[in-house]
Amino acid sequence: MLRVAVIGSGPSGVYTAQSLIEQQAVPDIEVYVLDRLPCPYGLVRYGVAPDHEKIKSLQNNLRTVLEHPRVHFLGNVEVGAPGLGVAELREIFHAVVFCVGAATDRHLGIPGEELPGSHPATEFVAWYSAHPDAAAVRFTLAARSAIVIGVGNVAVDVARMLSRGAAELATTDMPQGPLGALADSRVEDVWMVGRRGPSQAKFTTKELRELGSLPGTEVRVRPEELALDPAYLDPGELPAVGRRNVEVLRGWAERPTAATTPVGRRIHLRFFLRPAEVLGDATGVRAVRFERTAPDGQGGVRGTGEFEDIEGQLVLRSVGYRGTPQPGLPFDEATGTVPHLAGRVLRDGAPLPGVYVAGWIKRGPTGVIGTNRPCAKETAHSLLADAGTLADREPAEDPVAALARAGQRPVRWPGWLAIEAAEAEWGHGLGRGTVKLADWEGLLDAARSAGVNG
């Protein structure tokens, strides 16, 4: 029997487990999916916006894998804690696959970035998604104007959440605290700002179009900014997504200026503005100073020396994710990834026996959820090719017992089902559907109601 630990229960981790159990070359393989959180599904649970129910339904597909007889979910396991590093994991398992994603946000590197009221968008997403690490975070949304720096899908999600009415979100699993804050929100203007042109924005067309369908919200774009982008004027050479995005933006730019329906909020899409400084003081932010940019003729932009201040009392920085070093593994600071060859972790150019990577920590924060499938298959193929060497030794004891000896208290699958039941009950008591538990204590208490360690 080959015993494999997969670290991380998001899509890359679950797809890795699926690739391992569905192959025929090593039929007696057992996969243990370990996660720091007591809940599975990673960013599908804690990164997908609550109103994107179709994408969140992907949890049902991931559940099918995690309920396979030869796949074992073990949540609330802190890999890297004392007594549970790579060496200890290799004593418990024949192989270890790290699928830990990219956990931190990139920084702007500008003055004022850390002023009160300036936050990474990841923190805002964690707050409205009920991530237990964000239980102490509070967003009052007393700002009249909010600035979202970035033009990717996360930025669009954040802008949409700031603009969507609380009544519309009451049918989702959003926790009560954020829902109440959105109900009391005073935000009237949301500015989503990119340093390059519309043809280079990273949002998908579906996400972009959703901004234009929000009740009582008007999307505003500036035709003169769109026209600065040569590819906007002649989109024929753009990829399909880029062409569709240009089409949507062109429609907004060319529509009549007179509003036909009452407008409660405005979303301003701005381009060719590079953040230079967050303005404010110890009491909070008051604006962001942007330098106007222009195409440099080589796919990038250059500064023009002209500046514009956009007023805002809330700043959310959404300029990408970044991987973090994993204890005991080599790490490439430049790319935020673990060096590898087809998923095999490399130390000084040589494979580290029995240690693999998949997902964002392998390739960087790129692609969509489905991109994780071929990435996971490649890593699984490498691991299975090494199976003969990996199986030369027999791990000493049962994984759950070994983890307990290392000071961990794993939450098993019945514990997760107990969390689901508690969230359904909590939502029913509030007159809503399922509502997420938003703190560690509540999650672990619910899990342990299923029995010892869940």
Buried (B, 14 or more C-beta within 10 A) or exposed (E): EBBBBBBBBBBBBBBBBBBBBEBEEBEEBBBBBBBBBBBBBBBBBBBBBBBBEEBBEBBEEBBEBBEEEBBBBBBBBBBBBEEBBBEBBBEBBBBBBBBBBBBEBBEBEBEBBEBEBBBBBBBBBBBBBBBBBBBEBEBEBBBEBBBBBBBBBBBBBBBBBBBBBBEEBBEBBBBBBBBEBBEEBEBBBBBBBBBBBBBBBBBBBEBBBBBBEBEEBBBBBBEEBBEBBEBBEEBEEBEEBBBBBBEBBBEBBEEEEEEEEEEBBBBBBBBBBBBBBBBBEEEBBBBBBBBBBBBEEEEEBEBEEEBBEBBBBBBBBBBBBBBEBBEBBBBBEEEBBBBBEEBBBBEEEEBBEBBBBBBBBBBBBEBEBEBBBEBBBBBBBBBBEBBEEBBEEEBEEEBBEBBEEBEBBBBBBBBBBBBBBBBBEBBEEEEBEBBBBBBBEBBBBBBBBBEEBB
